Amino acid sequence: MVALAVFLFCAVFVKMAYVIVVQGEDLQIKAIDEWMRDVPTDAPRGIIYDRNMQQLASTATKYTLYVRPSDTPDKPAVARLLAEVFGYDYDSTLQKISKRTSEVTVAKSATKEQLTRVYASGLKGIYYAENNYRYYPYGDFMTQVLGFCSSDGYGQTGLEAYYNKYLVGTNGQILTESDLVGRAYLGAGSYYMPSIAGLNLVTTLDKNIQQIVDGAVQNAVAKFNPKGVYCIVMDYDTGGIVALSEYPSFDLNNVPRDDLQTLFATSKSMAVSSVYEPGSTFKILTAASAIDAGVVSVSDRFYCAGSRVVDGKKIRCWKSKGHGSIDFAEGVEQSCNCVFMDSALRLGTATFYEYLRRFGLTSKTGIDMTGETSGIFIAENAVKTVDLARIGFGQAVAVTPIGLISATSSVVNGGNKIVPHVLNYLTDSNGNILSGGDISQSETVIKSSTSATMRELLTRVVENGSGKGAYVAGYKIAGKTGTAQKYENGQIASGKYYSSFLGFSLTEGAHYAVLFIVDEPKGYMYYGSLVAAPLVGDIFESTFAYLGIAPNYTGKEAELVGEPFELPSFEGMSVGDAKRQIEKLGLYCEIDGEGEKVKSQYPLAGVTVDKRNVVLIMT
């Protein structure tokens, strides 16, 4: 009996020790949870700023009001108050708060003014909880970059999703000691556990430049009624995204959640998550690779008869009658396909693909946005000679817009690889900087001498070639147009094009790259020189004015722009005569068709133009 008593005593002692030492903390938490009535308070989500500390996404607070019938001694007075403040029916409100339940929700999304009126009455039994909701001051603005949140405050797309773990805070609580049915103990106090706000994002974006770009995108939509428009502005020295605008889009304060097809189609950034065949803008990379590898020099001469036969297949130059004998610099200026086919063939598959890897085109760029994809290339061991020739002028490859602008930035910035990014740094609610977004690269892609040569070649494209529409007097701009046919089901889609221009400001204080893509412009104007280049010129001109960068006139402006004059008619003339007259006027000529006679022209005869205009003649 003694042994049994000792055993039982030890068992009870061990169990008591286990409950106190091992389970004590958990049981205490459970007890407090039973004793306390809690009302949650949402943590404010971090603010997203542009680089000038302008708010792009912020958190506003509204309130949910509860009534605890067991704590409400004067229910008629409370019902009258709620009816007065919120416009409710008195009888139904009184009936609602008289139910035998622990809590009744009487108002959602109440304003601070309404909450103040309620609590100024001094009536007992009314409690509140803070509810935060995401607010975007500019509505349909940077939609794909910023993204949006779910109803419970978690990021679903864009920066909201990518940096959600930093933006989301820690919720707080209001605790009140209560009995089994939720009645507060006499004299019991309430305990406020404050929420902790999320961290703030300070981005590389610029609200003012974004507004300039949005205006250009809307102009493209109005003029060409396209399927889509995408424009990226990026600092080509650092990789910081300054603006990103896309069409179609939607108001972030009114997310179309009831139309999932529209939501999925417009919420992801096509500039980051879609690929396209770039066409002539890709020639920038071919030229840089060929010069850097030493397989061509600027003075090398080529002959273009209008086509090349490679592996028994005839590949045409965009100018069906050919460019004749031209040097490499002229080939870049006139965007001769034959010159770039020859350059790619001189490089060879292994060397060319090595440069593409260096430029980062065969992998993702690493941009801090959701949904990025990588370019699509034929496997290196499967590339035929005819494939290599087509890759040289931007066919048989597919790249993302962000991948192309990142790769070509290395061509003009001295040869340094960059990583595109949107985050500049993080701050806490007191403005203290917690971490920076310095992700500059030390990797060299091409020699600085190659980069200097390419800047001069691409400047000639804007001053004398197809990029004249992007020229801004008093500033140095380089660039390349692109007009790429679209494919559907493996076949060329008739009348469907990507019209683009990739421009670079070489002006100090504005080292920006601008890629402007118009997807399927309607009508006969589909050349990048006519569609995209003038819009990029508008973006640069407005950006220089916003930044306060004064023009630096060198004396070439009169030669490059000239005095305005009325455009004569070229209709009925032979293509050769019309082209010679257009070039004599200092204008760049685009030819649509392979006929011998000019049927129509754009701009029309009698329109006032200057030397920045591009003339389209249709045969």
Secondary structure, DSSP 4 states (H G I P E B T S, - for coil): -HHHHHHHHHHHHHHHHIIIIISHHHHHHHHHHHHEEEEEEPPPPPPEE-TT--EEEEEEEEEEEEE-GGG-S-HHHHHHHHHHHH---HHHHHHHHTSSSS-EEEEEEE-HHHHHHHHHT--SSEEEEEEEEEE-TTSSSSHHHH--B-TTS-B-SHHHHHTHHHH--B-EEEEEEB-TTSPBPTT--EEEE--BPPPEEEES--HHHHHHHHHHHHHHHHHH--SEEEEEEEETTT-BEEEEEEES---TTS--TT-HHHHHHHHS-HHHH--B--GGGGHHHHHHHHHHHTS--TT-EEEESSEEEETTEEEE-SSTT--EEEEHHHHHHHT-HHHHHHHHHHH-HHHHHHHHHHHTTTS----SSTT----B---GGG--HHHHHHHHTT-S-BB-HHHHHHHHHHHHTTSB----B-EEEEE-TT--EEEE-------B-S-HHHHHHHHHHHHHHHHHSTTGGG--TTS-EEEEEEEEEEEETTEEEEEEEEEEEEEEE-STT--EEEEEEEES--SS---HHHHTHHHHHHHHHHHHHHHT------S-HHHHH---EEPPP-TTSBHHHHHHHHHHTT-EEEEESS-SB--EEESPTT-EE-TT-EEEEE-
